[in-house]
Every structure is written in C-alpha cells, then in structure tokens.
Amino acid sequence: MRAFMRIRLLICVAVCTVIGFSARTVAEPLRYRFKDTPQAVYAVSITVELPDEVDTHTGHISYTINSVDPATGQITLGYAKSLRVDRKMNQPDNNRFGAFPRPPRMGFPVMSGTPEVVIDPQGTVIRMNRAGDEDQLPGMMGLVWELMLPQLPPDQQPFKSEKAITLYTNHQQDSWPPAPPWERGDERTDRMAHETITETIGAQTADGVTVAKQYELATEEKVGDQPALKASGDGKFVFDTQLGLVRSMDYHQTIEINQKNMTVKVPVTVTARLLNADELAKFKADQAASQAKMKDDLAKMQARNALEHANEVRDLPAGCTKTEMVGGNGGGPYIKIHKDRLPVIGFTIRIGNWAGHPTIGHAEPLFEKPADMHPDGATVVLAKDGYVVGGLIVYKKDGADGLKIIFVKKTPTGVDAKDRYTSNAYGYIENTTMTQLAGKGEQVIGTFGRQGLNMDAIGLVLAVPDLPSSDAK
C-alpha cells in the first residue's frame, strides 16, 4: 500500500534579515509596477520526481491587478491557479522498501475569502487573505501567489533572506489508503526548520534583468548527523524592467527526506513564462467558453432536477396501489405521480455505475412527450402512438440494475395487455434476478422506490380499478 504524504509550509514566523553584499547592480532598482498589465498570466510546469511516480503539474497561474496605490506603490492583486496533474508510475524493482515517505507541506494559517494579496513595489507582503492547503503548490514550492512574485533585491543590491518556518505532515489527509484507527497515532507531525533565500543580480538587457536564486532549507530535527528534511535549490528569473513584473522563471530543487535506514531524494523542476498577447487572448477566450459551459451545465442540471422532482408526492394518494418494490435499501424513498393521474407513457433513463458494472442511474417516468427528446447523457424511451407503459421487467444484482419496459395498447376503458411489446434492455442484466412488475392489464400511473446516487429500487404505482355501482344491472 502506497502512502501519499505531502509537505506543508505552516507559518513563517521568525526573523527575516536582508543582507547586502558586493555584486553587480542595475541602473534602477527593480520594482513591481505591472505597467499596462491588468492581468498577468503565466504558463507553469512543476515536475515532482517521487521514487515510485513522476507527477507533472501543468497549467496557468494568473494575477489580476485590482489596484495600485499612487502614493506608496502598493499593489493589490487577485490570483488563481488552474493546474492539472499527469502521473506516471515508476515502481522500483520489488518495491523492497514498501511505501516511500513524501515531502511534507509548507503551510500558513488557514484563511478564507476571495484570494488576494497586497505587496509593496519590492515584493514584500503587506497582507494576504488566503493561505490554506488549497493555495499550496506541489514540491514544496510554497503558496500559489509566491511563485511569480519573488521578493526583489532592494536598492540595486542582492540580498539574503533568513526565516524560521514550521513544516507539518497531516497523516490522515496525506496518506492513502488511510491506516486503520488502531495504527494512526498522532494525526499531525510538526517540524521546525530554517530557510535561507539568496538572490544575486546577473545579466542585464535593455528591458530585462536576470536574477539568480539559491534556496536552502533544513529542519532542526536530525536523523544521525543529517536534517530529517532538507531542500536545496537554484535557478533564475528574468524581471521585465519595462513592465515591472517577472517575465520567466527556471528553477530546480532537490528535497531530501532522511529516515532511519532510508534516504529519499525528490527532484523538483519548475518552469514558468508570461503569456504573450496572442496566448493571453486565447486564454481569456478559453476561460469565457469554460464559464459559459459551466453556466449552461448548471442550467441543464437545475432543469433536470426540477423535472425529476416535478411529480413527487409525499404519500400515496387514495385510489392508488403499489406493486412490490425490486432492488436494495439504499438511497431515500420517493413516489412520483402526475397531479392529473395521467398514465405513464415512457421513461427518461440515465445509466450509472456501481461496483464495476453499469446500473440504472435514474428512470424518470414520463406522462407527456418531453420537449427535449435527446437530453445530455440520457435516453428517452417513449411508447408508440396509442400505447402506454403497462409494466416493467426489473433485473436485480445489487439494486435495480437493469430494466425492460412493457408497453400495452391503450383502450377507452383501460389497457389491452394482449396487445403489447417490450423495449430493449437498459442497464445491467447479466447474472441477475429478473422480476416482472404488472404487465397483466394494470393501469400504470407512477413509480416509487429508493433513489441515491443511482436508482436503488423501483416499483410501480397502479390505479385502483373502478368498482361497478351497487345498482348496476
């Protein structure tokens, strides 16, 4: 069993010292301005090479400039990330060490609200309102907004920043599958660590400055004479002096996890670059299309939910009776009957999945021909003209997993069960128990059963036949 343990950066609480030293300088201090850039979007790739898998996270990190204080130069930015992960398994021979330890997370106090950060022109954080686990990047790369907003060397000088931080591992959230309760122990492990970042000004062009970055982290806790966890990294970023923002970044670091009789090294590679005008236009168009699709999907879901609940009743009305119910006991009970006691003329069927096989997700009774005969992800099975639903054949494995619909001829006084036909099978019918509900001349006016993620059970609601009057001759 593979444990998935990740590293979080908890809180930067300690001393941050800026140390100037002799090095190349630039004509003007590097300052964030985001000139003519209301939105900066970066294409990002983060590859984490774990011993038994390689995770590549690709996508975008975007910054929206909400305001710039003309007096102080402080910038208020919103930010967002959209990263997908591609995972390639690389199990070592014989897996003789079992589950490998994962890097812990580097976290901050959990906050809420729309993601926003305020920085001064040098990149020093004035305040932020989001720093939960969901805002962290993989590979101990810190918070989302930090990646492309590194602190800039002050007053034309490079600097060294030193911080005390806390790393923690949440064993319940970061392990899969979870251990049984008697093996869990403490859910969280905290470790104090010391972090050092050094930035040095390098090559310069008319519109850009390259800044080299070195990174070191080591925990106070040791295993033998080595830190329990340490990380070493180096790379560079190019700062666009015309726009006042980072243009690109290339960075590599190695995380080393030391345990008794085991050392695991995890290489991390990061590349990022600012989208050009054409790429940004496409990004915005894709975003607009995605939001429109989400809005359309939401409208369809709401319409579908309204349709599925339109004919629900709490109790079985007078003048009705039920067949047996076939299926399981999961989900919640329902009864569906048209307010005018119209006969059922078909079903909208959606296929679900359960225990590795298809099953009936929903079987919505139809009392009138639907306006949409081709709903997304569903099949409308409607009676031919002059016919109505007369019964069901239900196939049970775990629940109501499959069904066929029995259609019968409608007559002025009821139905003619001898004039009938049966639909195709829907759902799962192999190695199941078959039960027929009605189909012998009954008038089907609704359904009942149990519904959860899938349709767990179904039965039919029948009209009680009118009894002859006592004075009939």
Secondary structure, 3 states (H helix, E strand, C coil): CCCCCCEEEEEECCCCCCCCCCCCCCCCCCCCCCCCCCEEEEEEEEEEECCCEEEEEEEEEEEEEEEECCCCCCEEEEEEEEEEEEEEECCCHHHCCCCCCCCCEECCCCCCCCCEEEECCCCCEEEECCCCHHHECCCCCCEHHHCCCCCCCHHHCCEEEEEEEEEEEECCCCCCCCCCHHHHCCCEEEEEEEEEEEEEEEEECCCEEEEEEEEEEEECCEECCEECEEEEEEEEEEEECCCCEEEEEEEEEEEEEEECCEEEEEEEEEEEEECCHHHHHHHHHHHHHHHHHHHHHHHHHHHHHHHHHCCECCCCCCCEEECCCEECCCCEEEEEECCCCCCCCEEEEEEEEECCEEEEEEEEEECCCCCCCCCCCCEEEECCCCEEEEEEEEEECCCEEEEEEEEEEEECCEEEEEEEEECCCEECCCCCEEEEEECCCCCEEEEEEEECCCEEEEEEEEECCCCCCCCCC
